[in-house]
């Protein structure tokens, strides 16, 4: 668990890349064979940099030291914390990658319960960065996944506040152009 605390320290001191490397190492080493195959579908785990890190022998313990479900849960919860730090640091794509990975591979009920709200805040962060298309994508994905009426209301409210983007923006712009130059009161 010393590595877990080291990764926490890296996260708090805004050394996010170092923290992510340790958290991902711990997730990989704590996974069973099927879990490792799932994780290798993500680019980070199959990257040369990560594989070299694992082979370098710089790890402080073997694969058997993280087998407990409680330890796996702690690592997944810390990954959520890391994603929050990425959002704070405006590295939104890294946060989104972590959320997607946890949604598809985590078995921790607490993480899975917290994930929709965290993803909604990620959408809010994209909205603040004026990346409205990405924010809407996240909101619409959450609408597809949720059945909670209060969450649906929140998501619809957030979507309604957003300015048009993409194809909608073009249609809105054309409509605004014509409404500006064409009289609406004929009389």
Buried (B, 14 or more C-beta within 10 A) or exposed (E): EEBBEBBBEBBEEEEBEBBBBBBBBBBBBBBEEEBBEBBBEBEBBEEEEBEEBBEEEEBEEEEEBBEEEEBBBBBBBBBBBBBBBBBEEEBBEBBBBBBBBBBEBBEBEEBEEBBBEBBBBBBBBBBEEEBBBBBBBBBEBBEEEBEEEEBEEBBEEBBEEBEBBEEBEEEEEEEEEEEEEEEEEEE
